[in-house]
Amino acid sequence: MQRGLRKWALTSLAALLTAAATTAAALPQPAAATTATVNGSTTFQPIDGFGFSEHFGRAAIMNGSQGLSAQHQKEILDLLLDRSTGAGLSILRLGIDSGIQPTDPGGPNATPKYVWDGIDKGQVWLAKQARAYGVNRFYADAWTAPGYMKTNGTDAGGGTLCGLSGATCASGDWRKAYADFLVQYARFYRQEGIRITDLGFTNEPDWTATYDSMRLTPAQAVEFLRTFGPIARAAGYKVACCDSFGWDEEKAYSSAIEADAKARGDVTTHTGHTYASKVDGPLPTHKRTWMSEWSPDGTTWNENWDDGSGYDGFTVASAIHDALTKGNTSGYVYWYGASLGATRGLIQMDGDNYHVSKRLWALASYSRFIRPGATRIGATTSDADLKLSAFRNTDKTVTVVALNASTSATPVTFDLEHTGIGKGTATPYLTDATHSTAQQQTVAVRGSSLTTTVPARALVTYTIRR
């Protein structure tokens, strides 16, 4: 009897083990880890930083002109500029308009009649706030010369600077007067304790807008640079050009500058926008390049991470990745940090209220961790859905940013070659529908290798240190 029971038990156990094995085989098996290589010996562009603008009075609104309380002003500044809890943005783009000399002083050779209110539509206040957070890169750019210096006689609606080829005006040649005007703007900021570092004379010169705008062909931009470049550099400013409204369109301006020895020597940074065309490769220059303005098209305020709208957080993260890895850009300057209504800015202001979009956290996942002075290094993988970029900061930390375009979580083993990190830790920061650059559990680095999982349709930034 006992022998029969023992035989029955063994037979039953064998059947159960067989069934379990069959069931296990039928279940989905964990995916094998994707291999990715971060190679510190492969170097690309240096990084100048990431930034935003509050032109056209948005800075004044941020400073409370429409009811935003001091507490909420501080909270928005923290979101944009704080390096621990916010985006840690490091470039502020300032908009120059005709305000410092709104009326014709009597011709291009007359003594200038500059005026300064110390406010500049709230931009002085914002620049001082940014400086207090550690920002030291201030890019001042003009949308137009004052109307009396242009062929159409008004700030808006295009027109061309008088004195350039094809732009003859009865009032005379305003090229030097305009160059002096731009430098004087920067000097007024110095008077306020803000050092303008980069100075530009044109914004979207190939687009006629109903607001402040001025048309310049690539040849005319080069022609003006022969006057402006030496004056700006002698005053201690880096010259930026030309902020075309599309990346492909900017290539014509960059090519014209590179073809002219004098202009080539005077321009420090080539700048382009990505409205008319996206980043599909580097600009034709060996100088540093910035994606200097963009926000996606859209008709409503949108706070979502990944909704397929084309102006969600995932879209912005993809655009930043492309600018850094396809365009080799050293700077990335988003359009509005905070604005109103159906804005595609990072933050929406509404009286004394404000709302935060996932676009902010898409940018923060790069800008907080990739600091000015960093260098982009090699980051490769065979997984087409895993968009990788890697950077070595001046403090020897390595930042790896992984954007997973797959609808499935992706296990990844990162091989950290020539980074100097054989053993250490990696701290992940996750952005997705329910996380906003949220710190996750630290992962160990052993034998110059790091194994982790990037969640589906998510952005993860890894700060890796010895």
Buried (B, 14 or more C-beta within 10 A) or exposed (E): EEEEEEEEEEEEEEEEEEEEEEEEEEEEEEEEBBBBBBBBEBEBBEBBBBBBBBBBBBBBBBBBEBEBEEEBBEBBBBBBBBBEEBBBBBBBBBBBBBBBBEEBBEEBEEEEEBEBEEBBBBBBBBBEBBBEBEBBBBBBBBBBBBBBBBBBBBBBBBBBBBBBEEBEBEBBBBBBBBBBBBBBBBBBBEEBEBBBBBBBBBBBBBBBBEEBBBBBBBBBBBBBBEBBBBBBBEBEBBBBBBBBBBBBBBBBBBBBBBEBEEBBBBBBBBBBBBBBBBBEEBBBBEBBBBBBBBBBEBEEBBBBBBBEBEBBBBBBBBBBBBBBBBBBBBBBBBBBBBBBEEBBBBBBBEEEEBEBBBBBBBBBBBBBBBBBEBBBBBBEBEBEBBBBBBBBBEEEBBBBBBBBBBEEBBBBBBBBBEBEBEEBBBBBBBBBBEBBBEEBEEBEBEEBBBBBBBBBBBBBBBBBBE
